[in-house]
Amino acid sequence: MKKFLPIIMAAMLVMTNVCVPVFAVTAQQSSTGDTASASQNSGQTTGTTDGATGGSTGTGMSSDTANGDQTAGTAADGQTDVNANDPTGLGIAAESAVLINARTGQILYEKEKDKKQFPASTTKVMTALLTLENKKDLSEVVTISHNASFTEGSRIYLLEGEKVTIEQLLYAMLLESANDAAIALAEAVGGSIDNFAAMMNERAEELGAKNTHFETPNGLPNDAHVTSAYDLALFAQEAMKNETFRKIVSTTQYDIPGTELQPEVRHLHNTNKLLASTSKVTIDGVRRPCKYDGAIGIKTGYTKAAQSCLVAGAERDGMEVIGVILKSTPESQYPDMIKLLDHGFNNYKSVKLCSAGDEVGDIPVISGSKKSVKAVVDEDIYISAKKDGSDEPDASEFTYKLDVSDMQAPFEGGEPAGTVTVYQGDTALGTYDVFTADSVSLSAGKNFLNSMKNIHIPVFMLGVVFVIVVIAVYLGFALKVRRENRRARAARSAKREERRRQEAEYEAQQMNNSDNILSGYYKSKQAEMPGKHPQRMPGEKNIKNGLQKK
């Protein structure tokens, strides 16, 4: 047994290594959105108005106007004095503004982009995004609650008990900025306003918002309900990836058929004047149409505390941009946005950096037949380059930074694996999803362990079985060696006996030959010397000795 002890100890050591699982731990960083509190002017009204400068409303709808005073800094002729309000020189009257490339997130213009502001009804961008992410059947019917029916501000006067679809509520909220529709959607998705607000804040954090805290789904005045221009741009960028959202916010008119409680058709009109308005605005002393070439929607907002807010998207020459202005004035709201959009299209062009399927790095693989797999993008990547007459950007100017976790085999090609951020120098131009280029199977060792797991044997018993198998294999090998050794020894002994037998036969043969020779010798001598005794014949001894020496 002592000779087997080292083997058993070695087997136990191997079992320990096999039975201890290895976990790949990936640290995930998350940022927590700050909760801000801001004070509102005393005596403000609670009603909201979107498109406060005018617009038609359909039957049974309200365009409640918050009685906002003309803000300080507004000139007597109605044009906003922005001499010291915009250090960039673009002439943006709004306190906060940002313009981004909608595909990459690249910032093309900023002014106090991270300052916390009241978002008013631009809040509804996030409400719509969460609704579309959680409600796939837009024909689902919602029964209007008492809480939704008696919501203040702009609304389409939904009645308690009235039945409308998710789709109809989305159009009402995004076109007419209906607060009652926003409440109904929040209750349908989150179960309650508080739960839905928690969902809004969680999603905002996931999208990278740093200065946002939501309290309501509609943006009615609340001290703790704040965001920033840049955070709103992130929300709009994500929402515009949804084709249904894009379709709704670009729609100028929509009808909600009559219901059992409201037989009249509700005619909805989009409050975003950039889409279809026939009015004009003055920009740098020039009268221009408010309707903007390439406009694709998004959302207006107004309260007395928030002032005029606007999130707008536009697309020209393959480049899509999103602009956000917060705390502007009714007369500066659209001139501000037009200036932002013009700035993007006049000064930047869209340049293709890489194509869908291009490799951008390697992804480590755990327990796979390969140690790594290529990371690829599944879309063309464009950047906004300045129109300065220079040549196209050199690809060597750009770097790719992967943010991926180790992939656990097995997996298929095309599996989501993380993101890649494109940099030009130290400036981040955009972040994109990356995917695995190829499929990777499990390693042979991992396949064996998995097959053992499928037998549902407890780990301890698996270890015991492993040790028994190792000992049995060793003993079987040892017995085989012993049998082979015995056979080898027997064969060697047989060979020695055969050799001795052959030598004895040879000696006997030699002696027989010597006797025959002597017999002939005696006979010849007797013939020569008659009467002599054979034993005394001369030469006998010499003949025998000679034969023996042979």
FENCOR-V431275 format. One record per backbone hydrogen bond with DSSP energy under -1.0 kcal/mol. NH is the residue of the N-H (numbers start at 1). CO is the residue of the C=O. E is the energy in kcal/mol with one decimal. If there is no record, write none. Layout:
((NH	CO	E) (NH	CO	E))
//
This chain:
((8	4	-2.3) (9	5	-2.4) (10	6	-2.2) (11	7	-2.2) (12	8	-2.2) (13	9	-1.9) (14	10	-2.1) (15	11	-2.4) (16	12	-2.0) (17	13	-1.7) (18	14	-2.0) (19	15	-2.6) (34	210	-1.2) (38	223	-2.0) (44	41	-1.2) (49	302	-1.6) (54	51	-2.1) (61	58	-1.6) (62	155	-1.9) (68	66	-2.6) (74	71	-1.2) (75	79	-2.0) (78	75	-1.7) (81	73	-2.4) (89	86	-1.6) (95	327	-1.4) (96	326	-1.8) (97	111	-2.6) (98	324	-1.8) (99	109	-2.4) (100	322	-2.4) (101	106	-2.6) (102	320	-2.6) (105	101	-3.2) (108	99	-3.3) (109	99	-1.5) (111	97	-2.6) (115	112	-1.3) (117	227	-3.7) (122	119	-1.8) (123	120	-1.5) (124	121	-1.8) (125	122	-1.7) (126	123	-1.2) (127	123	-1.3) (128	124	-2.4) (129	125	-2.1) (130	126	-2.5) (131	127	-1.9) (132	128	-2.5) (133	129	-1.8) (134	130	-1.4) (135	131	-2.3) (140	137	-1.5) (142	164	-3.9) (144	162	-3.0) (149	145	-2.2) (150	146	-1.8) (151	148	-1.4) (161	144	-2.9) (162	159	-2.5) (164	142	-2.2) (166	140	-1.8) (167	138	-2.3) (169	165	-2.0) (170	166	-2.3) (171	167	-2.2) (172	168	-2.2) (173	169	-2.5) (174	170	-2.6) (175	171	-2.4) (178	172	-1.8) (179	154	-3.4) (182	178	-1.5) (183	179	-2.1) (184	180	-2.1) (185	181	-2.3) (186	182	-2.4) (187	183	-2.3) (188	184	-1.8) (189	185	-2.3) (190	186	-2.9) (191	187	-1.2) (196	192	-2.1) (197	193	-2.5) (198	194	-2.0) (199	195	-1.9) (200	196	-2.4) (201	197	-2.2) (202	198	-2.2) (203	199	-2.4) (204	200	-2.4) (205	201	-2.0) (206	202	-2.0) (207	203	-1.7) (208	205	-1.5) (209	204	-2.5) (213	226	-2.6) (225	222	-1.7) (226	213	-1.9) (226	224	-1.0) (227	117	-2.5) (230	113	-2.6) (232	228	-2.4) (233	229	-1.8) (234	230	-1.8) (235	231	-2.1) (236	232	-2.6) (237	233	-2.5) (238	234	-2.0) (239	235	-2.6) (240	236	-2.4) (241	238	-1.3) (242	239	-1.8) (246	242	-2.3) (247	243	-2.2) (248	244	-2.4) (249	245	-2.6) (250	246	-1.1) (251	248	-1.5) (254	268	-1.8) (256	266	-2.7) (259	262	-3.4) (266	256	-2.6) (268	254	-3.6) (270	252	-2.6) (271	175	-1.6) (275	272	-1.4) (277	273	-1.6) (281	288	-3.0) (283	286	-2.9) (286	283	-1.6) (288	281	-3.3) (290	279	-2.8) (292	274	-2.5) (295	292	-2.1) (296	313	-2.8) (299	311	-2.3) (301	309	-1.7) (307	303	-2.7) (308	328	-1.6) (309	301	-3.0) (310	325	-2.2) (311	299	-2.9) (312	323	-2.5) (313	297	-3.0) (314	321	-2.0) (315	294	-2.2) (316	319	-2.4) (319	316	-2.6) (321	314	-2.6) (322	100	-2.2) (323	312	-3.1) (324	98	-2.5) (325	310	-2.4) (326	96	-2.5) (328	308	-2.6) (333	329	-1.9) (336	332	-2.8) (337	333	-1.6) (338	334	-2.8) (339	335	-2.3) (340	336	-2.0) (341	337	-2.7) (342	338	-2.8) (343	339	-2.3) (344	340	-1.8) (345	341	-2.2) (346	342	-3.0) (347	343	-1.3) (348	344	-1.4) (349	385	-2.8) (351	383	-3.0) (353	381	-3.7) (354	381	-1.3) (357	377	-3.9) (358	355	-2.0) (360	375	-2.9) (363	373	-3.1) (365	371	-2.4) (366	407	-3.1) (369	441	-2.5) (373	363	-2.0) (375	361	-3.1) (376	435	-2.6) (377	358	-1.6) (381	354	-2.9) (383	351	-2.8) (385	349	-2.9) (387	347	-2.3) (388	386	-1.7) (397	394	-2.0) (398	395	-1.6) (399	423	-2.3) (401	421	-2.3) (403	419	-3.0) (407	364	-2.7) (409	366	-2.4) (411	440	-2.0) (414	436	-3.2) (415	412	-1.0) (417	434	-2.5) (419	403	-1.8) (420	432	-2.7) (421	401	-2.4) (422	430	-2.8) (423	399	-2.8) (424	427	-2.7) (425	397	-1.0) (427	424	-1.7) (429	422	-3.5) (432	420	-2.8) (434	418	-2.2) (435	376	-2.7) (436	415	-2.1) (437	374	-2.4) (440	411	-2.4) (443	367	-1.7) (447	443	-2.2) (448	444	-1.9) (449	445	-2.1) (450	446	-2.5) (451	447	-2.1) (452	448	-2.0) (453	449	-2.2) (454	450	-1.8) (455	452	-1.0) (456	453	-1.7) (462	458	-2.6) (463	459	-2.1) (464	460	-2.4) (465	461	-2.8) (466	462	-2.1) (467	463	-2.3) (468	464	-2.6) (469	465	-2.6) (470	466	-2.2) (471	467	-2.7) (472	468	-3.0) (473	469	-2.5) (474	470	-2.2) (475	471	-3.1) (476	472	-2.7) (477	473	-2.1) (478	474	-2.8) (479	475	-2.8) (480	476	-2.0) (481	477	-2.2) (482	478	-2.4) (483	479	-2.5) (484	480	-2.2) (485	481	-2.3) (486	482	-2.5) (487	483	-2.3) (488	484	-2.1) (489	485	-2.6) (490	486	-2.6) (491	487	-2.2) (492	488	-2.2) (493	489	-2.5) (494	490	-2.4) (495	491	-2.0) (496	492	-2.0) (497	493	-2.4) (498	494	-2.4) (499	495	-2.1) (500	496	-2.3) (501	497	-2.6) (502	498	-2.3) (503	499	-2.1) (504	500	-2.4) (505	501	-2.4) (506	502	-2.0) (507	503	-2.4) (508	504	-2.6) (509	505	-2.2) (510	506	-2.1) (511	507	-2.4) (512	508	-2.3) (513	509	-2.0) (514	510	-2.0) (515	511	-2.1) (516	512	-1.8) (517	513	-2.0) (518	514	-2.3) (519	515	-2.3) (520	516	-1.7) (521	517	-1.9) (522	518	-2.8) (523	519	-1.9) (524	520	-1.9) (525	521	-2.1) (526	522	-2.8) (527	523	-1.6) (528	524	-1.4) (529	525	-3.3) (532	529	-1.5) (536	533	-1.4) (537	534	-1.1) (540	537	-1.1) (543	539	-1.9) (544	540	-2.1) (545	541	-2.4) (546	542	-2.0) (547	543	-2.1) (548	544	-2.5) (549	545	-2.1) (550	546	-1.5))
//
